[in-house]
Amino acid sequence: MGQKEKLIEKLKSKPKTFTFEDAESLLGYFNYHRSNKGKTSGSRVMFSSEDHKTKILLHKPHPRKELLEYQVKQLIEQLEQEDLL
């Protein structure tokens, strides 16, 4: 099982330890690219892709590294909408 499949399985299990870095790596496998949402974006980060219509907006957690439960749920829903999960 490759890294992409491991991240997919981890995300689907709705873990409390899914980090922002995990999300960024997984989205990279689906050709999403990170961009800050404007000069005053703060911790808001947008992931977009030329291959997919859905733009994914995440708040980069700080000081912790793990996404909150609602963020994991939103990420799963958005990837399911694109038939990626």
trRosetta pair geometry for C-beta under 8 A, 3 or more apart (Angstrom, degrees):
i j d omega theta_ij theta_ji phi_ij phi_ji
1 5 4.6 -117 -168 90 92 132
1 6 5.8 116 131 -58 113 82
1 9 7.8 -3 -179 -8 146 140
2 5 5.1 96 56 12 71 101
2 6 7.0 -128 104 -6 38 92
3 6 5.5 -55 -147 36 33 114
3 7 6.4 31 156 -18 66 105
3 25 7.3 -78 149 158 120 129
3 29 7.9 -167 99 -74 93 135
4 7 6.0 -59 -152 36 29 108
4 8 6.4 29 151 -20 64 106
4 26 7.1 119 -140 -127 65 66
4 29 4.4 140 -114 -142 113 159
5 8 5.5 -51 -146 35 34 114
5 9 6.3 33 155 -17 66 105
6 9 5.9 -55 -148 38 30 109
6 10 6.2 31 153 -20 64 108
7 10 5.5 -53 -144 37 32 113
7 11 6.2 32 156 -20 66 106
7 22 5.9 173 -135 -171 105 90
7 25 6.2 -151 -95 98 156 108
7 26 4.3 -161 142 -84 139 104
7 29 7.4 157 58 5 140 145
8 11 5.9 -56 -148 36 28 109
8 12 6.3 27 156 -19 64 109
8 26 7.0 142 -66 -137 61 119
8 85 6.5 174 -153 -119 101 86
9 12 5.8 -55 -145 37 29 111
9 13 6.6 29 156 -21 63 107
10 13 6.0 -61 -156 32 29 110
10 15 5.8 -38 -179 -1 81 134
10 18 6.3 147 138 -98 105 98
10 22 6.9 -89 101 -169 140 140
11 14 7.7 33 170 -71 41 39
11 15 7.7 -82 -101 17 25 93
11 18 6.1 85 -102 -122 66 145
11 22 7.6 173 -68 142 93 118
11 23 8.0 106 -99 -97 121 71
11 26 6.5 63 -42 -110 141 169
11 72 6.9 -169 -152 -160 75 93
11 75 6.8 -98 -156 110 124 119
11 76 6.2 169 156 -85 103 90
11 79 7.8 31 136 37 150 157
11 85 7.4 -104 99 -110 124 135
12 76 7.0 119 -103 -123 49 119
12 85 6.6 164 -81 -165 102 122
14 69 7.5 43 -179 -147 102 82
14 72 5.7 121 -142 130 68 133
14 73 7.1 30 -125 -76 113 73
14 76 7.3 -37 -84 -41 87 150
15 18 5.0 126 69 -38 97 88
15 72 7.4 -159 56 -133 52 155
16 66 6.6 30 154 175 59 149
16 69 7.1 -26 -109 -78 76 88
17 66 5.6 -81 -135 -110 37 127
18 22 5.2 -116 -166 78 69 145
18 23 6.7 81 154 -52 102 90
18 66 6.5 93 62 -152 42 82
18 67 5.3 -34 93 36 92 109
18 72 5.3 108 52 -105 140 116
19 22 4.6 110 55 -1 74 99
19 23 7.2 -135 101 -1 46 84
19 65 4.6 -8 -137 140 111 99
19 66 5.5 -69 -94 -95 61 50
19 67 6.9 145 -148 -14 15 79
20 23 5.6 -53 -152 37 36 113
20 24 6.2 35 151 -19 68 106
20 58 7.0 155 -131 138 94 138
20 60 5.4 64 -138 -139 157 73
20 61 5.8 -163 -43 25 120 89
20 65 6.2 -116 18 -174 94 65
20 66 7.8 -169 -20 -126 72 10
20 67 6.2 128 -69 -60 63 88
21 24 5.6 -51 -143 38 32 112
21 25 6.3 35 155 -20 64 105
21 65 6.9 -15 0 -177 103 114
22 25 5.9 -57 -150 36 28 111
22 26 6.3 25 155 -17 64 109
23 26 5.8 -57 -146 38 29 109
23 27 6.2 26 157 -16 65 109
23 58 6.5 123 128 -96 153 170
23 67 6.3 75 -36 -45 137 139
23 75 6.1 -94 -129 -126 117 155
24 27 5.9 -54 -143 39 28 109
24 28 6.4 37 153 -26 61 105
24 34 6.3 -4 -136 -60 107 132
24 47 7.7 -167 -118 -87 64 131
25 28 5.6 -54 -154 29 30 117
25 29 7.0 34 149 -22 62 98
26 29 5.8 -49 -160 26 37 113
26 30 7.1 18 148 -3 65 105
27 30 5.7 -64 -154 46 40 104
27 32 3.7 -59 170 61 99 130
27 34 7.7 99 96 -61 135 84
27 47 4.9 -35 174 -169 153 157
27 56 6.7 -132 -117 57 137 149
28 31 7.6 46 -172 -78 34 18
28 32 6.6 -88 -72 60 31 73
28 33 7.8 70 -109 -91 70 49
30 49 6.7 -69 125 -80 85 160
30 51 7.5 -145 162 77 72 130
30 52 7.0 12 153 -21 110 143
30 79 7.4 -143 -58 -129 170 103
30 82 7.7 87 -178 112 140 144
30 84 5.4 13 -118 -142 140 144
31 49 4.9 97 109 -143 85 120
31 50 7.2 -72 146 44 123 76
31 51 4.9 63 83 15 140 133
31 52 7.5 146 78 -3 99 101
32 47 4.1 38 163 167 124 111
32 48 6.5 147 -150 70 80 11
32 49 4.5 -71 -93 -55 59 109
32 52 7.2 -36 -78 42 91 128
32 56 6.5 -3 -151 28 151 122
33 47 6.7 159 70 -152 27 68
33 48 6.4 -33 56 65 79 64
33 49 6.7 133 6 -88 76 61
34 45 5.8 -15 -157 179 101 116
34 46 7.5 137 -154 80 50 44
34 47 5.6 -31 -91 -96 57 78
35 45 7.4 151 76 -164 32 70
35 46 5.4 -26 68 69 83 92
35 47 7.7 148 20 -95 69 31
35 48 6.8 -21 19 18 117 104
36 39 7.9 72 117 -94 125 22
36 41 4.5 179 173 43 90 151
36 44 7.4 96 -161 88 66 68
36 45 6.2 -52 -105 -112 52 67
36 46 7.5 84 -177 21 9 83
37 41 4.0 133 62 -118 71 124
37 44 4.6 -46 34 114 127 112
37 45 6.9 -165 -15 -114 92 16
37 46 4.8 98 -73 -20 97 111
37 57 6.9 30 -62 -129 145 106
38 41 4.9 141 61 -55 71 91
41 44 4.5 -117 -178 64 90 93
41 45 7.2 98 150 -74 135 44
43 59 5.1 53 112 -168 107 78
43 60 4.4 -130 -171 52 90 84
43 61 7.6 98 176 -66 140 13
43 62 6.2 -138 -108 6 140 115
44 57 6.4 -9 -167 -170 98 101
44 58 7.6 157 -151 86 52 36
44 59 5.7 -36 -93 -100 59 68
44 60 7.7 -144 -70 3 10 81
45 57 7.4 156 81 -154 43 54
45 58 5.4 -22 65 68 93 84
45 59 7.5 137 17 -116 79 19
45 60 5.4 65 -11 -42 123 102
46 55 5.7 -5 -169 174 109 110
46 56 7.0 145 -160 78 56 48
46 57 5.2 -24 -102 -99 76 73
46 58 8.0 159 -92 22 29 65
47 55 7.0 161 78 -166 50 60
47 56 4.3 -13 58 62 104 102
47 57 7.8 -163 21 -73 71 29
47 58 7.1 26 -8 5 107 107
48 55 4.8 -17 -94 -117 91 91
48 56 7.6 -175 -71 25 45 68
49 52 4.4 41 74 35 124 92
52 82 4.8 6 -145 -136 126 137
52 84 7.6 -18 -99 -49 145 127
53 82 7.6 -179 41 -103 72 98
54 78 5.3 164 162 -170 146 95
54 81 5.8 107 -65 91 148 123
54 82 5.3 -109 18 -59 128 113
56 75 6.9 58 -157 -119 130 73
56 78 5.3 125 -103 134 100 158
58 67 7.2 -59 -157 -116 122 119
58 71 6.2 76 -138 -157 93 118
58 75 7.3 24 -87 -78 118 108
59 71 7.2 -110 43 -97 84 133
61 64 5.0 -44 147 80 124 83
61 65 6.3 136 82 -146 115 11
61 66 6.4 -38 66 71 164 37
61 67 6.2 -163 -26 -96 129 40
61 68 7.1 148 -89 -28 126 81
67 71 4.0 -122 179 91 109 129
67 72 5.3 137 102 -55 122 79
67 75 7.3 8 160 -14 167 138
68 71 4.8 95 56 4 73 106
68 72 7.4 -139 97 -6 38 86
69 72 5.8 -55 -152 33 33 111
69 73 6.4 32 152 -18 66 107
70 73 5.5 -54 -148 38 35 114
70 74 6.2 37 153 -20 67 105
71 74 5.7 -51 -145 37 32 111
71 75 6.3 34 154 -21 64 106
72 75 5.8 -55 -149 35 29 113
72 76 6.5 31 152 -19 63 105
73 76 5.8 -54 -151 34 30 112
73 77 6.4 29 152 -18 64 107
74 77 5.6 -56 -148 38 32 112
74 78 6.2 28 157 -18 67 108
75 78 5.9 -56 -144 38 28 108
75 79 6.3 22 158 -13 64 110
76 79 6.1 -63 -147 41 27 106
76 80 6.2 28 155 -20 65 109
76 85 6.4 -57 -155 42 69 171
77 80 5.7 -57 -147 36 28 112
77 81 6.5 36 153 -26 63 102
78 81 5.6 -46 -152 26 33 116
78 82 7.0 20 153 -7 61 105
79 82 5.9 -61 -153 44 36 105
79 84 4.4 -85 -173 69 86 113
79 85 4.6 71 118 -17 111 111
80 83 7.3 33 -174 -82 38 30
80 84 7.3 -101 -73 48 23 70
80 85 5.0 -56 -78 58 69 108
